[in-house]
Amino acid sequence: MPMFAVEAARLTSKSTRKTVVVFAEAKGKLTTAAQQVDEGLDGVIRSTIRTTRYQGNNNEFTRVTIQNQPVTQVIVAGQGKGAESRRDWWKSGLAIGKQLDALGVKEATVALGELNSAEEAFGAATALIEGIHMALYRFEQFKEVKEHNTSRFEKLIIHTSTRAARLIEDDLANITALAEATDTTRTAVNLPPNVANPEYMAEQARKLEKLGVKVEVLDEKAMKKLGMNLILAVGGNAAPEDQPRLVIMHYNGGNKGDAPQAIVGKGVMFDTGGYNIKVSGSMGGMKFDMAGAGAVLGAMEALARRKAPINVVGVMACAMNMIGQVSFVPDSIYKSYKGLHVEIGNTDAEGRLVLADAIAYTIEKYQPEQLVDLATLTGACMAALGASYAGLFSTSNSLANALSKAGDDVGERLWRMPVDDVYAAPTDVADVNNNGSPYGGASTGAVFIKRFADKTPWAHLDIAGVANVEKIPGGQKELGHATGFGVRLLVNWLEGIAATTANPSAKRRGRPARTVADESAVKRGRGRPRKNVA
């Protein structure tokens, strides 16, 4: 959905109008900016709060109706001990977005104030804008939508310092690009599998060509010639119109000749489990099994629209794991693109198979400096981390640390987990086995993928618990259905690399890296398995 209009201006006691959002901390204490708004309203906010049980706890809201003033209502948003990180402001934005949506208002002003610096206010404002936009997202294209059900919100005004307002205005195109690219991912992941098949993802990638992204699509015939037998085994039982696609997107915004960074997404558009078929209660929702590919699509769109000065190759390994006449069954052995022979221990551990061929091909052909893959890979990771963190597995400490920092900054948190070879599934008849394990199963999947990354610095993000938060504790329920997890993290990480490359001696600045906010301005935030999930 297109993002609402955003304006930024200097906060004064008389500058707000219509619907105004202010902040309160523990025991209902108004922030400095909220006090300034209250002064212009003759103290009505404070006097009203005193007559209620409002305590200003995190995401606790109260509403004050104003008479005979340019301001008609004030929403007081609680922040408890105060927002200490950009993630805190993003979460506030999600909660505020839901409030504005429920009220059906078309316009609102957020009284942010100066905070400790213009840079800190800028970082907080961008996080608020992202959160509000993400909370207002709707997936309703298959509904007969009534007017009262549609989002009416059209305009957000941020009142802050003059300098922070200028920073916000200058970066609006980038803020909008990231928000709308995240929507691209959420919509692709939310679509039903009879609409979003492998060819659909190829079509969405081709739309990025107008932004300067070069797109290659390998169909099943091309993959057969190349020996991508693992992707073909997984997707070979699909209908002719649903056959596998390997979609490769090139964004070259950096120096010519610089090695690209690679991002690879699992795109299993629907997962029946194959002949290790899922029980009926586990098959519903398997349209979300392509969320890794969806994140790669959104990240490539955002990078191109923001004109990020970096070279990136984005790869989506797309297939549908169905049942049919192709003999993809346990005990089969396939030769992978890399040359390793893979024994099939479980046809429902298919995600690691499509990633294996895609990663090996990407490394051999494009020789990336680093490679990150994203996949809704294992129920074991969901059981371990819920929807609060994605699992992070890596062979590179520097890469893992950079990804963790990038995720913390945008509220997409990672928790590092072991990727020791001791977790590998055993086999006596082939080089590797794709089977899972009820014990340490997330690491078992990651160790399998690691074999195909070889010596390239590599990280695997298991996003099974965070890609869709409907039924899993610990997630941001304001998002609903597909969360778009990974888009903002990847863009932040990649733009951070670009900023460091452009000026190696400079401090990393802000989030996203193309902005001017100093990283010290906003503190960092703290930071039985479901069967047959590949």
C-alpha positions as MATLAB code, in Angstrom:
seq = 'MPMFAVEAARLTSKSTRKTVVVFAEAKGKLTTAAQQVDEGLDGVIRSTIRTTRYQGNNNEFTRVTIQNQPVTQVIVAGQGKGAESRRDWWKSGLAIGKQLDALGVKEATVALGELNSAEEAFGAATALIEGIHMALYRFEQFKEVKEHNTSRFEKLIIHTSTRAARLIEDDLANITALAEATDTTRTAVNLPPNVANPEYMAEQARKLEKLGVKVEVLDEKAMKKLGMNLILAVGGNAAPEDQPRLVIMHYNGGNKGDAPQAIVGKGVMFDTGGYNIKVSGSMGGMKFDMAGAGAVLGAMEALARRKAPINVVGVMACAMNMIGQVSFVPDSIYKSYKGLHVEIGNTDAEGRLVLADAIAYTIEKYQPEQLVDLATLTGACMAALGASYAGLFSTSNSLANALSKAGDDVGERLWRMPVDDVYAAPTDVADVNNNGSPYGGASTGAVFIKRFADKTPWAHLDIAGVANVEKIPGGQKELGHATGFGVRLLVNWLEGIAATTANPSAKRRGRPARTVADESAVKRGRGRPRKNVA';
ca = [
       0.000    0.000    0.000;
       1.294    3.518   -0.703;
       2.637    5.241    2.363;
       0.727    8.134    3.883;
       2.088   11.664    3.443;
       4.660   12.775    6.017;
       5.526   16.306    7.080;
       7.916   17.520    9.772;
       7.979   20.859   11.562;
       9.187   22.589   14.722;
       7.182   21.880   17.860;
       5.725   24.841   19.728;
       2.999   25.033   22.341;
       0.566   26.236   19.657;
       1.733   24.245   16.593;
      -0.450   21.136   16.953;
      -3.991   20.612   15.675;
      -6.724   18.000   15.282;
      -5.476   14.602   16.569;
      -2.223   14.806   18.530;
      -0.107   11.964   19.916;
       2.032   12.708   22.968;
       4.128   10.437   25.183;
       4.113    9.682   28.877;
       6.516    7.694   31.009;
       6.131    5.797   34.285;
       3.441    7.060   36.675;
       1.921    9.058   33.849;
       4.667   11.688   33.736;
       4.448   13.636   30.489;
       7.576   13.973   28.370;
       9.035   17.429   27.778;
       7.353   17.624   24.365;
       4.013   16.498   25.837;
       4.296   19.168   28.524;
       4.839   21.749   25.811;
       1.642   20.649   24.033;
      -0.207   20.601   27.357;
       0.875   24.160   28.061;
      -0.835   25.296   24.871;
      -3.983   23.457   25.989;
      -4.056   25.078   29.438;
      -2.984   21.906   31.232;
      -5.965   19.789   30.220;
      -3.868   16.681   29.461;
      -2.249   16.542   32.868;
      -5.438   17.407   34.755;
      -7.372   14.694   32.895;
      -4.730   12.016   33.516;
      -4.809   12.771   37.235;
      -8.475   11.768   37.353;
      -7.774    8.331   35.846;
      -5.708    5.228   36.650;
      -3.421    5.850   33.705;
       0.195    4.953   34.562;
       2.061    5.473   31.287;
       3.136    1.838   31.043;
       4.524    0.538   27.763;
       1.849    0.755   25.062;
      -0.785    1.897   27.566;
      -3.023    4.492   25.965;
      -5.544    7.047   27.092;
      -7.465    9.585   25.041;
      -8.296   13.133   26.022;
     -11.050   14.986   24.153;
     -10.474   18.716   23.789;
     -13.187   21.368   23.424;
     -12.935   24.736   21.652;
      -9.317   24.293   20.517;
      -7.537   23.604   17.202;
      -6.650   20.277   18.842;
      -9.699   18.012   19.020;
      -8.212   14.965   20.770;
      -4.955   13.900   22.365;
      -3.745   10.302   22.417;
      -1.323    9.721   25.282;
       1.035    6.820   24.491;
       2.802    5.179   27.418;
       6.498    4.346   27.219;
       7.153    3.091   30.748;
      10.764    3.854   31.618;
      11.169    5.687   28.328;
      12.310    4.717   24.835;
      15.939    3.611   25.085;
      16.416    2.270   21.567;
      15.228    2.670   18.040;
      13.382   -0.602   18.477;
      11.393    0.943   21.343;
      10.278    3.777   19.049;
       9.353    1.295   16.313;
       7.217   -0.690   18.757;
       5.563    2.549   19.884;
       4.850    3.286   16.224;
       3.130   -0.076   15.795;
       0.906    0.542   18.808;
       0.138    4.127   17.758;
      -0.709    2.971   14.237;
      -3.314    0.571   15.586;
      -4.817    3.359   17.703;
      -5.046    5.740   14.751;
      -6.561    3.004   12.591;
      -9.199    2.193   15.217;
     -10.149    5.870   15.533;
     -10.459    6.209   11.774;
      -8.671    9.566   11.653;
      -7.196   10.904    8.417;
      -4.426   12.996    9.960;
      -2.400   13.031   13.172;
       0.505   14.942   14.679;
       3.152   13.244   16.819;
       4.713   15.584   19.378;
       8.199   14.094   19.482;
      10.193   17.142   20.540;
      13.952   17.561   20.423;
      15.026   14.564   22.548;
      18.769   14.727   23.301;
      19.799   15.775   19.807;
      18.438   16.316   16.329;
      20.075   13.047   15.258;
      18.351   11.105   18.014;
      15.019   12.707   17.149;
      15.553   11.830   13.488;
      16.244    8.175   14.321;
      13.202    8.018   16.604;
      10.996    9.650   13.988;
      11.975    7.241   11.206;
      11.289    4.306   13.527;
       7.883    5.736   14.469;
       6.973    6.284   10.827;
       7.948    2.726    9.902;
       5.981    1.290   12.827;
       2.841    3.320   12.101;
       2.945    2.401    8.416;
       3.458   -1.301    9.160;
       0.542   -1.311   11.626;
      -1.750    0.239    8.995;
      -0.926   -2.396    6.352;
      -3.951   -4.344    5.131;
      -4.160   -7.515    3.045;
      -7.696   -7.357    1.728;
      -7.520   -7.853   -2.003;
      -9.667  -10.975   -1.828;
     -12.355   -9.343    0.320;
     -15.389   -7.387   -0.714;
     -14.110   -4.389    1.202;
     -16.596   -1.971    2.782;
     -15.618    1.662    3.205;
     -15.678    1.541    7.011;
     -13.171   -1.320    6.971;
     -10.522    0.469    4.928;
      -7.680    2.450    6.446;
      -8.508    6.155    6.251;
      -5.182    7.504    7.439;
      -3.580    9.913    4.974;
      -1.117   12.232    6.714;
       1.364   12.139    9.606;
       3.056   15.261   10.944;
       6.121   14.944   13.164;
       6.721   17.930   15.444;
      10.307   18.060   16.628;
      13.268   20.452   16.435;
      13.877   22.543   13.317;
      17.047   20.594   12.462;
      15.468   17.190   13.023;
      12.497   18.232   10.889;
      14.888   19.121    8.077;
      16.613   15.739    8.368;
      13.257   13.949    8.168;
      12.097   15.945    5.155;
      15.395   15.335    3.361;
      15.141   11.568    3.862;
      11.441   11.056    3.116;
      12.039    9.332   -0.235;
      14.259    6.743    1.464;
      11.839    6.252    4.352;
       8.983    5.732    1.912;
      10.991    3.322   -0.252;
      11.801    1.057    2.687;
       8.246    1.074    4.026;
       6.693    0.260    0.668;
       9.299   -2.411   -0.124;
       8.401   -4.105    3.162;
       4.782   -4.070    1.983;
       5.895   -5.783   -1.235;
       7.288   -8.623    0.852;
       4.264   -8.891    3.130;
       1.868   -9.044    0.200;
       3.916  -11.674   -1.644;
       4.032  -13.837    1.482;
       0.326  -13.355    2.259;
      -0.847  -14.341   -1.227;
      -2.388  -17.809   -1.653;
      -0.319  -20.472   -3.443;
      -2.691  -20.662   -6.401;
      -1.681  -17.051   -7.121;
       1.887  -16.793   -5.825;
       3.714  -19.656   -7.552;
       7.386  -19.710   -8.648;
       6.618  -17.836  -11.870;
       4.821  -15.135   -9.873;
       8.056  -14.427   -8.006;
       9.900  -14.180  -11.317;
       7.307  -11.675  -12.519;
       7.689   -9.568   -9.370;
      11.455   -9.551   -9.833;
      11.115   -8.399  -13.438;
       9.172   -5.368  -12.205;
      12.394   -4.192  -10.552;
      14.117   -3.860  -13.928;
      12.673   -0.350  -14.258;
      14.684    0.513  -11.116;
      17.913   -0.671  -12.731;
      17.906   -4.211  -11.336;
      19.103   -6.841  -13.801;
      17.036  -10.037  -13.589;
      17.818  -13.583  -14.730;
      15.325  -16.432  -14.419;
      16.365  -20.071  -14.697;
      13.440  -22.376  -15.494;
      13.320  -26.127  -14.942;
      15.008  -26.852  -18.293;
      17.922  -24.518  -17.579;
      18.319  -25.946  -14.077;
      18.345  -29.488  -15.426;
      21.210  -28.602  -17.785;
      23.121  -27.073  -14.877;
      22.573  -30.083  -12.612;
      20.419  -28.380   -9.968;
      18.900  -31.694   -9.045;
      17.931  -30.768   -5.495;
      15.650  -27.887   -6.501;
      14.186  -30.035   -9.274;
      13.562  -32.944   -6.895;
      11.633  -30.708   -4.509;
       9.613  -28.924   -7.187;
       9.327  -31.624   -9.846;
       5.914  -32.884   -8.726;
       4.256  -29.515   -9.176;
       1.893  -28.764  -12.057;
       3.474  -27.581  -15.333;
       2.584  -23.959  -14.542;
       4.090  -24.296  -11.050;
       7.519  -25.673  -11.970;
      10.590  -24.352  -10.107;
      12.329  -21.070  -10.850;
      15.684  -19.765   -9.714;
      15.344  -15.983   -9.801;
      18.550  -13.949   -9.744;
      18.507  -10.171   -9.261;
      21.578   -7.960   -9.666;
      21.722   -4.492   -8.162;
      24.977   -2.726   -8.979;
      25.022    0.529   -7.060;
      28.628    0.219   -5.900;
      31.975    0.474   -7.608;
      32.420   -1.501  -10.795;
      34.449   -4.598  -10.062;
      33.616   -4.717   -6.346;
      32.516   -8.189   -5.254;
      28.794   -8.288   -4.477;
      27.140   -9.220   -1.227;
      24.713  -12.114   -1.724;
      21.295  -12.650   -0.148;
      19.493  -15.927   -0.876;
      15.922  -16.751    0.105;
      14.050  -20.021    0.424;
      10.967  -19.743   -1.766;
       8.913  -22.871   -1.168;
       5.634  -21.395   -2.364;
       3.661  -24.172   -0.717;
       4.895  -27.129    1.284;
       2.777  -30.266    1.562;
       5.749  -32.109    3.039;
       5.992  -34.332   -0.024;
       5.740  -38.046    0.727;
       6.616  -37.271    4.345;
       3.286  -35.499    4.179;
       2.255  -33.048    6.851;
      -0.720  -33.913    9.020;
      -3.757  -31.767    8.279;
      -3.225  -29.412   11.208;
       0.291  -28.582   10.028;
      -0.399  -28.034    6.329;
      -2.501  -24.905    6.686;
      -0.336  -21.797    6.552;
       2.369  -23.409    4.434;
       1.996  -20.564    1.943;
       4.259  -18.685    4.374;
       7.119  -21.078    3.595;
       8.451  -18.666    0.968;
       8.994  -15.763    3.376;
      12.770  -15.923    2.931;
      12.445  -15.325   -0.808;
       9.896  -12.620   -0.080;
      12.397  -10.804    2.148;
      15.033  -10.917   -0.590;
      12.542   -9.454   -3.089;
      11.658   -6.581   -0.768;
      15.270   -5.863    0.126;
      16.291   -5.640   -3.531;
      13.426   -3.233   -4.228;
      14.408   -1.031   -1.275;
      18.101   -0.955   -2.196;
      17.337    0.041   -5.764;
      14.826    2.734   -4.799;
      17.184    4.160   -2.176;
      20.102    4.043   -4.641;
      22.305    2.295   -2.104;
      26.002    2.480   -3.105;
      26.679   -1.251   -2.994;
      26.645   -4.292   -5.292;
      24.192   -7.016   -4.291;
      22.999  -10.227   -5.890;
      19.635  -11.414   -4.598;
      18.540  -14.982   -5.299;
      15.138  -16.582   -4.783;
      14.988  -20.390   -4.932;
      11.322  -21.012   -5.731;
       9.542  -24.367   -5.851;
       6.352  -26.060   -4.689;
       6.783  -29.240   -2.643;
       3.924  -31.400   -3.886;
       3.081  -35.080   -4.319;
       3.052  -36.592   -7.807;
       4.655  -39.030  -10.166;
       8.258  -37.864   -9.688;
      10.015  -40.232   -7.293;
      11.156  -37.700   -4.660;
      10.950  -40.108   -1.728;
      13.010  -41.001    1.357;
      16.141  -43.083    0.634;
      16.605  -41.401   -2.752;
      20.055  -39.990   -3.479;
      20.611  -36.930   -5.669;
      23.756  -35.295   -6.946;
      23.665  -31.602   -6.059;
      24.902  -28.699   -8.173;
      28.001  -28.575   -5.955;
      28.715  -32.237   -6.664;
      27.884  -33.568   -3.203;
      25.534  -36.537   -3.133;
      22.537  -36.015   -0.869;
      20.575  -38.848    0.742;
      16.931  -37.897    1.308;
      16.008  -38.641    4.880;
      12.851  -36.575    4.841;
      11.012  -34.980    1.918;
       9.640  -32.392    4.339;
      13.153  -31.102    4.964;
      13.003  -29.527    1.509;
      14.037  -25.971    2.309;
      17.662  -26.886    2.911;
      17.680  -28.692   -0.445;
      16.560  -25.731   -2.564;
      18.951  -23.462   -0.656;
      21.859  -25.860   -1.186;
      21.728  -25.657   -4.981;
      20.992  -21.933   -4.960;
      23.854  -21.102   -2.607;
      26.397  -23.276   -4.408;
      25.434  -21.735   -7.758;
      25.559  -18.185   -6.398;
      29.009  -18.670   -4.901;
      30.501  -20.354   -7.961;
      29.069  -17.904  -10.496;
      29.129  -14.561   -8.672;
      31.860  -15.035   -6.038;
      30.203  -12.873   -3.364;
      32.201  -11.337   -0.541;
      29.650  -12.649    1.977;
      26.414  -14.607    1.709;
      23.326  -14.530    3.919;
      20.394  -16.880    3.449;
      16.930  -16.531    4.955;
      14.474  -19.385    5.379;
      11.435  -20.495    7.304;
      13.455  -23.625    7.910;
      12.623  -25.474   11.121;
       9.919  -25.982   13.702;
      12.802  -26.545   16.118;
      13.802  -22.881   15.825;
      10.204  -21.843   16.442;
      10.125  -23.973   19.565;
      13.407  -22.524   20.830;
      12.873  -18.819   20.120;
       9.167  -18.293   19.497;
       8.419  -15.114   17.580;
      10.803  -12.852   19.514;
      14.017  -13.707   17.667;
      15.131  -15.341   14.447;
      17.882  -17.933   14.704;
      21.322  -16.824   13.524;
      23.917  -19.374   12.423;
      27.216  -18.257   10.954;
      30.771  -19.230   10.129;
      31.926  -15.615   10.529;
      31.930  -13.719   13.820;
      32.196  -10.349   12.108;
      29.261  -11.128    9.815;
      27.162  -12.460   12.700;
      27.893   -9.380   14.809;
      27.053   -7.009   11.953;
      23.755   -8.775   11.285;
      22.850   -8.789   14.986;
      23.533   -5.061   15.258;
      21.558   -4.313   12.101;
      18.639   -6.360   13.415;
      18.666   -4.751   16.850;
      18.542   -1.313   15.244;
      15.318   -2.033   13.348;
      13.561   -4.323   15.823;
      14.289   -7.544   13.892;
      16.309   -9.353   16.508;
      18.591  -12.347   16.022;
      19.816  -14.945   18.497;
      23.020  -16.753   17.612;
      22.907  -20.540   17.725;
      25.511  -23.287   17.206;
      26.438  -24.581   13.783;
      28.858  -27.332   14.829;
      29.239  -30.393   12.612;
      28.215  -32.601   15.532;
      24.600  -31.706   14.649;
      24.836  -33.139   11.098;
      22.365  -35.859   10.161;
      24.246  -39.170    9.774;
      24.534  -41.104    6.520;
      26.479  -44.206    5.485;
      25.660  -44.098    1.799;
      26.122  -40.480    0.628;
      28.037  -37.314    1.409;
      25.214  -35.702    3.401;
      21.676  -36.464    4.558;
      18.922  -33.851    4.666;
      17.113  -35.395    7.630;
      16.134  -33.319   10.634;
      16.345  -34.139   14.308;
      14.061  -33.719   17.328;
      17.160  -32.590   19.244;
      18.941  -29.476   18.022;
      17.008  -29.638   14.767;
      17.579  -25.985   13.880;
      21.325  -26.557   14.007;
      20.955  -29.763   11.987;
      19.363  -27.789    9.169;
      21.986  -25.043    9.369;
      24.886  -27.517    9.309;
      23.500  -29.069    6.126;
      23.358  -25.666    4.402;
      26.848  -24.790    5.653;
      28.328  -27.613    3.565;
      27.254  -25.771    0.407;
      28.585  -22.351    1.443;
      32.116  -23.765    1.541;
      34.679  -21.088    2.541;
      32.567  -18.022    1.766;
      31.668  -16.070    4.940;
      28.092  -17.209    5.477;
      25.132  -16.691    7.756;
      21.801  -18.473    7.875;
      18.726  -16.782    9.364;
      16.007  -19.219   10.398;
      12.920  -17.004   10.310;
      10.311  -19.734   10.849;
       9.012  -18.130   14.051;
       9.103  -14.488   13.003;
       7.801  -14.495    9.421;
       4.185  -14.950   10.542;
       3.233  -14.185   14.139;
      -0.424  -15.195   14.179;
      -0.108  -18.302   16.355;
       3.280  -17.905   18.010;
       3.961  -16.099   21.317;
       6.445  -13.263   21.544;
       5.776  -11.470   18.245;
       4.349   -8.078   17.408;
       0.659   -8.861   17.063;
       0.021   -5.448   15.506;
       1.605   -6.800   12.315;
      -0.680   -9.770   11.753;
      -0.018  -12.533    9.211;
       3.176  -11.880    7.207;
       5.527   -9.540    9.064;
       8.018   -8.715    6.313;
      10.826   -9.804    8.641;
      14.263   -9.460    7.087;
      13.729   -6.590    4.655;
      14.697   -3.793    7.025;
      17.432   -5.888    8.626;
      19.057   -6.693    5.262;
      18.845   -3.110    4.028;
      20.336   -1.785    7.263;
      23.164   -4.331    7.137;
      23.958   -3.754    3.471;
      23.832    0.032    3.691;
      26.085   -0.214    6.720;
      28.642   -2.049    4.604;
      28.286    0.629    1.936;
      28.847    3.419    4.474;
      31.943    1.725    5.895;
      33.347    1.066    2.429;
      32.844    4.677    1.387;
      34.565    6.008    4.519;
      36.373    3.275    6.466;
      37.475    5.628    9.251;
      34.011    7.072    9.822;
      31.688    5.937   12.560;
      28.649    3.996   11.455;
      25.840    6.533   11.360;
      22.236    5.879   12.133;
      19.673    3.442   10.783;
      19.435    3.215    7.877;
      23.121    3.745    7.152;
      22.390    6.329    4.466;
      21.039    8.697    7.105;
      22.916   10.977    9.483;
      21.910    9.774   12.934;
      24.904    8.832   15.095;
      24.619    5.284   16.421;
      25.372    6.518   19.939;
      22.260    8.685   19.882;
      19.853    5.784   20.322;
      20.914    2.864   22.514;
      20.652   -0.732   21.432;
      17.766   -2.833   22.644;
      18.382   -5.920   24.799;
      18.409   -8.710   23.350;
       8.316  -30.011   21.441;
       9.421  -28.928   17.866;
       6.708  -28.848   15.208;
       7.277  -31.887   13.003;
       8.179  -31.890    9.375;
       9.067  -28.266    8.774;
      11.912  -27.955    6.278;
];
